């Protein structure tokens, strides 16, 4: 590496090395290792410790009200291999790595970028001290820490649940695979998290790791350790299937996804009201034609009591007298049970016999003889 490349890298890092050998050592891959030029693995080891110290101190001072579990979660994300690899790739450090003649830079795995970043941290610490290393780290990790605190980055729900269970329940959770579906190249896993013999969350994902993260998230939601919407999709946590013991649903009301919501204003009697509606309406609502049947108007047939199926109430009309028709009924439409001398109603279903006109006064007028003519009046008594 010539002087121009070193100068460009120092501008990129924001640090001018007093001893350039620290920088050359940090950039040396194991493929170029020799007796005169060691690899950057020892600097990587030192840089990892410096990184953990600086991030831990920063979190301790920045969040005085957070407990140890929250600080551990933020730190574990901030110093993870994925975050360091992302930062190193954004800086373009792969252009400056030193490799052997038989190794092409494009053949170097991207995971080595995180190791390169840690080696540079160790080199800055040895060159100038902890303050310079802290300044370099906060320039590149401060935004990442803010993302983690704002829950915009992937969260380690398993670690959070483990710390919570150890602190509050004196135990550690375990994970159980319930079902594997799909082809070999695209498997789906249903995983639940168990604590003290009970299931507290279940999730589905295309990898066991993500399904376990989702199940842990469901348990944390049940224990009210997360301020999240259960229906939101979270990166790296699969699809949430259940929250709480015994597979209670993930919805806001405790029902699973897709469960029907209750009617507005429905309480304990909501199910009974729905059943009444299915049977034909709420109690107390008039049915079609019910009001006419109640007051005796209309053409609907009278109830069973008025047809003679039950004893009539009140005195029967005297022989030869005509009963008054019901309200709204004509002379021909009166029920048989209310006619004078009816002798009882006709059989159920039998056709109603039509009444002849003029036959109602029989026996009250003149009597007729056997031949159908008018009978002579009786002779007057002798004086």
C-alpha positions in Angstrom: 0.0 0.0 0.0 1.5 3.3 -1.1 1.3 6.6 0.8 -1.6 8.0 -1.3 -3.8 5.0 -0.4 -2.9 5.4 3.3 -3.8 9.1 3.2 -7.1 8.4 1.5 -7.9 5.8 4.1 -7.0 8.1 7.0 -9.4 10.7 5.6 -12.1 8.1 5.3 -11.5 6.9 8.9 -11.2 10.5 10.3 -8.0 9.5 12.1 -4.3 10.3 11.2 -2.1 7.5 12.5 1.0 8.3 14.3 2.3 4.8 13.7 1.4 3.6 10.2 2.4 0.1 11.0 -0.8 -0.3 13.2 -2.9 0.6 10.2 -1.0 -1.8 7.8 -1.4 -4.6 10.4 -5.1 -4.0 10.7 -5.6 -4.3 6.9 -3.6 -7.5 6.5 -5.6 -10.6 5.8 -4.4 -14.0 7.0 -3.6 -14.9 3.3 -0.7 -12.4 3.4 0.6 -13.4 6.8 4.4 -13.7 7.1 7.1 -13.5 9.7 7.5 -9.9 9.1 3.8 -9.0 8.6 1.4 -10.7 11.0 -2.3 -10.9 10.2 -5.0 -8.6 11.8 -6.5 -11.4 14.0 -4.8 -10.2 17.2 -5.9 -6.6 16.5 -9.4 -7.9 15.8 -9.4 -9.6 19.3 -8.4 -6.3 20.9 -10.8 -4.2 18.9 -13.7 -6.4 19.9 -13.0 -5.7 23.6 -12.6 -2.0 23.0 -15.9 -1.9 21.0 -17.8 -3.6 23.8 -16.4 -1.2 26.4 -17.1 1.9 24.4 -20.7 0.9 23.5 -21.4 -0.3 27.1 -20.2 3.0 28.6 -22.2 5.0 26.1 -25.4 3.2 26.8 -24.8 3.4 30.5 -24.5 7.1 30.4 -27.2 7.8 27.8 -30.0 5.7 29.3 -29.8 6.0 33.1 -33.4 4.8 33.6 -33.1 1.6 31.6 -32.3 -1.7 33.4 -29.6 -4.2 32.6 -31.8 -6.3 30.2 -32.6 -3.4 27.9 -29.0 -2.2 27.8 -27.8 -5.7 27.0 -30.3 -6.0 24.2 -29.2 -2.7 22.6 -25.5 -3.6 23.0 -25.9 -7.0 21.5 -27.4 -5.5 18.3 -24.9 -2.6 18.1 -21.8 -4.9 18.2 -23.3 -7.8 16.2 -21.5 -9.1 13.2 -24.3 -8.0 10.8 -24.2 -4.4 12.0 -20.3 -4.2 11.8 -20.4 -5.7 8.3 -23.0 -3.1 7.2 -21.0 -0.2 8.6 -17.8 -1.5 7.0 -19.5 -2.0 3.6 -21.0 1.5 3.8 -17.5 2.9 4.4 -16.0 1.0 1.5 -13.3 -0.7 3.5 -13.1 -3.7 1.2 -11.1 -1.6 -1.3 -8.2 -1.3 1.2 -7.9 -4.9 2.6 -4.5 -6.5 1.9 -4.6 -10.1 0.6 -2.1 -12.6 -0.9 -1.4 -12.8 -4.6 -3.5 -16.0 -5.1 -6.5 -14.5 -3.5 -8.9 -12.0 -5.2 -10.7 -9.4 -3.2 -14.0 -10.4 -4.6 -13.5 -13.9 -3.2 -13.2 -12.6 0.4 -16.5 -13.3 2.3 -18.4 -10.3 3.3 -18.4 -11.5 6.9 -14.7 -10.6 7.1 -15.6 -6.9 6.8 -16.8 -7.0 10.4 -13.5 -8.4 11.4 -11.7 -5.7 9.5 -13.7 -3.0 11.3 -12.8 -4.4 14.7 -9.1 -4.6 13.7 -9.1 -1.0 12.8 -10.7 -0.1 16.2 -7.8 -2.0 17.9 -5.3 -0.2 15.7 -6.7 3.3 16.6 -6.7 2.3 20.3 -3.1 1.3 20.2 -2.0 4.3 18.2 -3.8 7.1 20.2 -5.8 5.7 23.0 -9.4 5.1 24.2 -10.7 8.6 23.5 -9.8 8.4 19.8 -11.3 4.9 19.5 -14.5 6.2 21.2 -14.7 9.1 18.8 -14.3 6.8 15.8 -16.9 4.4 17.0 -19.5 6.9 17.9 -19.2 8.6 14.5 -20.3 5.3 12.8 -22.4 3.6 15.5 -24.4 6.5 17.0 -27.0 6.3 14.2 -27.2 2.5 14.6 -27.8 2.8 18.4 -30.6 5.3 17.7 -32.3 2.9 15.3 -32.2 0.1 17.8 -33.7 2.3 20.5 -36.4 3.4 18.2 -37.2 -0.3 17.4 -36.4 0.2 13.7 -33.7 -2.5 13.7 -34.1 -6.2 14.2 -34.6 -7.1 17.9 -33.3 -10.1 19.8 -36.6 -11.2 21.4 -35.1 -14.5 22.6 -32.5 -12.7 24.6 -35.1 -10.3 26.0 -37.4 -13.1 27.0 -34.5 -15.1 28.6 -33.5 -12.1 30.8 -37.1 -11.5 31.8 -37.8 -15.1 32.7 -34.6 -15.4 34.7 -35.4 -12.2 36.6 -39.1 -12.7 37.2 -39.8 -16.5 36.9 -36.5 -18.0 38.0 -36.3 -20.1 34.9 -35.4 -20.1 31.2 -37.7 -20.7 28.3 -37.5 -23.6 25.9 -38.6 -23.8 22.2 -40.6 -26.6 20.6 -41.1 -27.3 16.8 -44.7 -28.4 16.3 -44.9 -28.7 12.5 -42.7 -28.5 9.4 -44.4 -27.9 6.0 -43.3 -27.2 2.5 -40.6 -28.6 0.2 -37.0 -29.1 1.3 -35.8 -25.9 -0.3 -38.6 -23.8 1.3 -39.6 -25.2 4.7 -41.9 -23.5 7.1 -41.7 -24.1 10.8 -44.3 -23.6 13.6 -42.5 -23.1 16.8 -43.8 -22.3 20.3 -42.0 -21.1 23.4 -42.6 -23.0 26.7 -42.2 -21.8 30.2 -43.0 -24.0 33.3 -44.8 -26.5 31.1 -47.1 -23.9 29.4 -47.0 -22.4 26.0 -46.7 -18.6 25.9 -46.4 -17.8 22.2 -46.2 -19.4 18.8 -44.9 -18.2 15.4 -44.2 -19.4 11.9 -41.2 -18.7 9.7 -39.1 -20.2 6.9 -36.3 -20.8 9.5 -36.3 -22.1 13.0 -34.3 -19.1 14.2 -36.9 -16.6 13.0 -39.8 -18.8 14.2 -38.2 -18.9 17.7 -37.8 -15.1 17.6 -41.5 -14.7 16.8 -42.5 -17.1 19.5 -40.4 -15.2 22.0 -42.0 -12.0 20.8 -45.5 -13.5 21.4 -44.5 -14.4 25.0 -43.1 -10.9 25.6 -46.4 -9.4 24.4 -48.2 -11.6 26.8 -46.0 -10.5 29.7 -46.5 -6.9 28.6 -42.8 -6.4 28.1 -43.3 -4.9 24.6 -45.3 -1.9 23.4 -46.1 -3.3 20.0 -49.1 -4.1 17.9 -49.3 -7.9 17.7 -50.6 -7.7 14.1 -47.5 -5.8 12.9 -44.9 -7.7 10.9 -41.5 -7.5 12.4 -38.3 -8.3 10.5 -36.6 -11.5 11.6 -39.5 -12.6 13.8 -41.7 -14.5 11.3 -45.5 -14.5 11.5 -47.0 -14.3 15.0 -49.6 -17.1 15.4 -50.5 -16.9 19.1 -49.9 -14.9 22.2 -50.1 -16.1 25.8 -50.8 -19.4 27.4 -52.9 -22.2 25.8 -52.6 -20.6 22.3 -54.7 -17.5 23.0 -55.0 -15.4 19.8 -52.8 -12.6 18.8 -55.5 -10.1 18.2 -56.1 -7.1 20.5 -59.1 -8.9 22.1 -57.3 -12.2 22.7 -58.7 -13.9 19.6 -56.5 -15.3 16.9 -55.9 -13.6 13.5 -59.1 -13.6 11.4 -61.4 -14.1 14.4 -64.7 -12.3 14.1 -65.0 -9.2 16.2 -68.1 -8.7 18.4 -70.9 -6.3 17.5 -70.5 -2.8 18.7 -71.8 -2.4 22.3 -72.1 -6.1 22.8 -71.7 -7.4 26.3 -72.1 -10.8 27.9 -75.6 -11.2 26.4 -74.3 -10.5 22.9 -74.4 -14.2 21.9 -78.0 -14.5 23.1 -79.1 -11.4 21.2 -77.6 -12.9 18.0 -79.4 -16.1 18.6 -82.7 -14.2 19.0 -82.1 -12.4 15.8 -81.5 -15.6 14.0 -84.8 -17.0 15.4 -86.7 -14.1 14.0 -86.1 -10.9 15.9 -85.5 -9.5 19.3 -88.0 -10.1 22.1 -90.8 -7.6 22.2 -90.6 -6.7 18.5 -93.9 -7.2 16.7 -93.9 -10.0 14.0 -95.5 -9.4 10.6 -99.3 -9.6 11.1 -98.9 -10.1 14.9 -100.7 -6.9 15.8 -103.7 -7.8 13.7 -104.0 -11.2 15.3 -103.7 -9.6 18.7 -106.7 -7.2 18.3 -108.8 -9.6 16.3 -108.8 -7.5 13.1 -107.8 -8.8 9.7 -108.4 -12.1 8.0 -106.0 -14.2 10.0 -107.6 -17.2 11.7 -108.4 -16.8 15.4 -106.2 -18.4 18.1 -106.9 -21.9 19.3 -108.9 -20.7 22.3 -111.6 -19.1 20.0 -111.9 -22.2 17.8 -113.1 -24.3 20.7 -109.8 -26.1 21.4 -110.0 -24.7 24.9 -112.9 -23.9 27.2 -114.5 -20.5 26.6 -114.5 -17.9 29.2 -117.8 -16.2 30.3 -121.5 -17.3 30.0 -122.8 -18.8 26.8 -125.5 -17.0 24.9 -129.1 -18.0 25.5 -131.0 -20.2 23.0 -132.4 -18.4 20.1 -130.3 -15.2 20.7 -127.7 -14.0 18.3 -124.3 -13.3 19.6 -122.6 -10.1 18.6 -119.8 -10.5 16.0 -116.2 -9.6 17.0 -114.8 -6.2 16.1 -114.0 -5.9 12.5 -115.9 -9.1 11.5 -119.1 -9.4 9.4 -122.1 -11.6 9.9 -120.7 -14.3 7.6 -117.2 -14.1 9.0 -118.0 -14.8 12.6 -116.5 -17.9 14.2 -118.7 -20.9 14.6 -118.1 -21.1 18.4 -119.8 -17.7 18.9 -123.0 -18.4 17.1 -126.2 -19.0 19.1 -127.1 -22.7 19.3 -124.1 -23.7 17.2 -123.7 -27.0 18.9 -119.9 -26.8 18.9 -117.4 -26.0 16.2 -116.8 -28.1 13.1 -113.9 -30.6 13.0 -110.5 -29.2 12.4 -109.9 -28.8 8.7 -113.5 -29.5 7.7 -115.1 -27.0 5.3 -117.3 -24.4 7.0 -121.0 -24.8 6.1 -122.5 -21.7 4.7 -125.5 -20.4 6.5 -128.8 -20.0 4.8 -130.5 -16.7 4.8 -133.8 -16.3 6.6 -133.4 -19.5 8.7 -132.6 -17.7 11.8 -136.3 -17.0 13.0 -137.6 -20.5 12.6 -140.0 -21.5 15.3 -141.0 -17.9 16.1 -143.4 -17.2 13.2 -146.4 -19.1 11.9 -146.2 -22.9 11.9 -146.5 -24.8 8.7 -148.6 -27.9 8.1 -147.5 -31.2 6.8 -148.2 -30.2 3.2 -146.1 -27.2 3.4 -149.1 -24.8 3.5 -150.1 -22.4 6.1 -151.9 -24.0 9.1 -155.3 -22.7 10.2 -155.4 -20.8 13.4 -156.8 -22.6 16.4 -160.5 -22.2 17.0 -161.6 -19.6 19.4 -162.9 -20.9 22.7 -166.6 -21.0 23.3 -167.9 -18.3 25.5 
